Amino acid sequence: MTGLIEIYSRPEAIDGFLALMLQQPDSYRERMLSERITELVEYIEHVNAVIWAQQERGRL
């Protein structure tokens, strides 16, 4: 999980991902894939926030 957070924390990966996400999906499958990727990124951001909060409290 930490590896995923590190990957999505890299600025060039974020820029490339945002450029991809700004493209309009052409089909149902692409829309579904886009939604799932968005959910994954939101989940990773949540996990990252939880990890930071735990570190600030000295629990990690």
C-alpha positions in Angstrom: 0.0 0.0 0.0 2.8 2.4 0.8 4.3 1.7 -2.6 1.0 2.9 -4.3 1.0 6.0 -2.2 4.6 6.8 -3.2 3.8 6.2 -6.9 0.8 8.6 -6.8 2.7 11.1 -4.8 5.2 11.7 -7.6 4.4 15.0 -9.4 5.0 13.7 -12.9 2.7 10.7 -12.3 0.0 13.0 -11.0 0.4 15.3 -14.0 0.1 12.4 -16.5 -2.8 11.0 -14.6 -4.7 14.3 -14.5 -4.1 14.8 -18.3 -5.6 11.3 -18.9 -8.5 11.9 -16.6 -9.4 15.2 -18.3 -10.0 13.4 -21.6 -13.6 12.7 -22.3 -14.4 8.9 -22.2 -15.7 7.5 -25.5 -17.4 4.4 -24.3 -19.2 2.9 -21.3 -16.2 0.8 -20.5 -13.9 3.8 -20.5 -16.3 5.7 -18.2 -16.4 2.8 -15.8 -12.6 2.5 -15.8 -12.3 6.2 -15.2 -14.7 6.1 -12.3 -12.9 3.1 -10.8 -9.5 4.8 -11.1 -11.0 8.0 -9.5 -12.3 5.9 -6.6 -8.9 4.3 -6.2 -7.1 7.6 -6.1 -9.6 8.9 -3.6 -9.0 5.8 -1.5 -5.2 6.2 -1.7 -5.5 9.9 -0.7 -7.6 8.8 2.3 -5.1 6.2 3.4 -2.3 8.7 3.0 -4.2 11.2 5.2 -4.7 8.5 7.8 -1.0 7.5 7.8 0.0 11.1 8.2 -2.4 11.6 11.1 -1.1 8.4 12.7 2.5 9.6 12.3 1.7 13.0 13.8 0.3 11.3 16.8 3.4 9.1 17.1 1.5 5.8 16.6 3.5 4.6 13.6 
